[in-house]
Amino acid sequence: MTVQAFLAAVAAIAAEGPTYRLGGTGADGTCDCIGLVMGAMRRADPGIRFALHSSNYFARFLTDGLSPTETVQPVPGMIVYKARRNNGTLNDRYQNGGSYDNGDPLDYYHAGVVTSTRPVRITHCTSGGGVNGITTDNSLKGWSHAGYVTGINYAKEEENMSEARLATVVTQDGNPLKLRPTPSTEKPPIAKMPAGSAVQVLADAAGWAKVVWQGQTGYCMSRFLQYGTDASGEGTSDWQQLLLGRLDTIIGLLGGDAGG
């Protein structure tokens, strides 16, 4: 499974607006924290099966290189956890002598997905504090551990991303461009990319481009992309386009909507 497919599935579940329910995976309009991860993996690969629906199981047996966040450089598609000392909260199966005891004493009680690194965005499903469903954190604060999801080919993703072309979102009215889950206007957008955003183009054919923007993979209309030039028609370098991408959040405050 590629990181692109996984993140596209995460974005698709988030776009459906599920509410929080323990055990939910996004299949019925509900999800929980690890259910968002598992549900996205199943959408990307329907053949995947899991022994348990549990963040502690996932952390122990389906996360590679699990380490404290201060020692990890986050990348899109990485899974992050909130962990605490076991004060009677950890299920017996993970404790000393339990059927899933691997020697790790921590209780990984919450999980999320790194969906962007510029800026950092952690997408997760939770309840409480006025939230009931999918929400996004803008920093790693509070997230104690991170690792790579077993079954996702991060190396292949890096290879694909290095081969991708850079382009800039250019719309006639200056409004955001819709990023869609499929090359069609039938389904609602999963995000809106502000004019001036730098995107990585993985494919471009039949009027639609497959792009990666802030860790999300989707499709947009090709006519709203400009390769190697900015809106004025003057050439821009790759690093200039990336700097434009860092303005996404500020420009997005202008609101509006664009075709596609």
Protein Blocks (a to p, Z undefined) as FASTA:
>chain_A
ZZklmmmmmmmmmmnopacdehiahlnopacfklmmmmmmmmmmmmbccfbdcfklmmmm
mcghiacfklpccdehiacddddddehjacfklmghiaklghiabdcfbccddfbfbdcd
dddddeeehiacjdddfbfehiabdcddehiafklmmmmmmmpccdddddfklpacdddf
bdcfkbccfbdcdehiacddfbdcehiacddeehiacdddfklpcehiafkopacdfklm
mmmmmmmmmmmmngpadeZZ
